[in-house]
Amino acid sequence: MATYAMSGGATGIGAAIRKTLQTAGHKVVVVDLKDADICADLSDYAGRQRAVDGIRQRCPEGLDGFIPCAGVGPSVRPPSLITRINYFAATTMTDGLLDLLEKRGGRIVMIASNSAPMIEHNDYIDLLLAGDEEAACELADSRDTHSAYAGSKHGICCWLRRQSGDLARRGLRINAVAPGIVQTPLSDKVLADPELGQVMKDFGDSVPLGKVGQPEQIASVVEFLLGPGADYMTGSIVFVDGGHDAMLRPDTF
Ligand SMILES: NC(=O)c1ccc[n+]([C@@H]2O[C@H](COP(=O)([O-])OP(=O)(O)OC[C@H]3O[C@@H](n4cnc5c(N)ncnc54)[C@H](O)[C@@H]3O)[C@@H](O)[C@H]2O)c1
């Protein structure tokens, strides 16, 4: 039995990951706003600290893996809330749990998005990678929510790739899945958004495999990345998107 901690396990992709891991007999400690082992709002420092402290208390044996899955979509406003939850909560919680992960050769699986490569590397992403939360949030609020969302996921990918070498030397693997459009409460909210709904619908209609994804189809890849079958993988971004990324940028990989 492995011990895993994760955020965002109450609904959608996170709930499917939790169920998959629990069904396989593993211990899973979940942080979320509600319906979780540890209830915490990860948009601010105090909530992240409560989450990390709660995981430490429940997992003194160490962690075999951590999955920072909590996130909000591009329909959420102000844009800085996306920055705080999708990028800063995920990265600071991961940092705060590295010693627990080191105890058991832990694996980290981040949740990116196939929107990450839809945005060029820019000044917002530089602020994310510099760890300057307030400046990144100020810049996010001067732009649109798509830039904040795709940028937060682009930032996650750069962040994990930049440190995968150092983590490897500490015995840790770090990878990400990059889902395409998946049917969850998050994508339902984007579909209902007056500004973004039609674009999202057209995007869903253009998936090469002909349908939007289901949370279980992401969870099975997360389970693989956490397991021994992926023990030579680190620093990888795995697209699980029905072929959308390959369709949009076939010659860039
Ligand atoms: N659904 C998609 O199409 C899609 C595509 C690509 C990536 N993703 C990513 O997958 C992850 C899961 O999203 P989902 O689609 O399952 O959405 P979801 O809304 O079903 O789940 C997100 C979870 O995060 C939690 N959460 C949100 N804000 C929080 C906060 N401030 N503090 C603590 N927990 C918080 C929610 O309560 C919820 O349980 C997100 O990181 C999202 O960006 C989703």
The ligand as an ORCA input file, in Angstrom:
! r2SCAN-3c Opt
* xyz 0 1
  N     -11.718     19.860    -17.048
  C     -10.862     20.200    -18.007
  O     -11.248     20.339    -19.185
  C      -9.414     20.406    -17.676
  C      -8.497     20.500    -18.744
  C      -7.164     20.675    -18.466
  C      -6.733     20.764    -17.160
  N      -7.626     20.680    -16.141
  C      -7.110     20.789    -14.773
  O      -7.498     19.670    -14.013
  C      -7.535     20.039    -12.628
  C      -8.853     19.552    -12.032
  O      -9.897     20.264    -12.658
  P     -11.349     19.657    -12.918
  O     -11.676     19.873    -14.326
  O     -11.454     18.299    -12.334
  O     -12.225     20.722    -12.103
  P     -13.181     20.589    -10.824
  O     -13.754     21.931    -10.625
  O     -14.083     19.418    -10.957
  O     -12.140     20.229     -9.668
  C     -11.262     21.172     -9.123
  C     -11.130     20.889     -7.651
  O     -10.255     21.889     -7.100
  C     -10.855     22.380     -5.902
  N     -10.462     23.776     -5.655
  C     -10.738     24.855     -6.433
  N     -10.322     25.975     -5.819
  C      -9.758     25.591     -4.648
  C      -9.158     26.303     -3.573
  N      -9.088     27.651     -3.565
  N      -8.686     25.597     -2.534
  C      -8.809     24.232     -2.487
  N      -9.358     23.517     -3.481
  C      -9.839     24.188     -4.547
  C     -12.359     22.304     -6.171
  O     -13.112     22.362     -4.965
  C     -12.474     20.995     -6.907
  O     -12.646     19.890     -6.048
  C      -7.351     21.549    -12.576
  O      -6.012     21.843    -12.231
  C      -7.637     21.974    -13.999
  O      -6.984     23.169    -14.348
  C      -8.962     20.491    -16.363
*
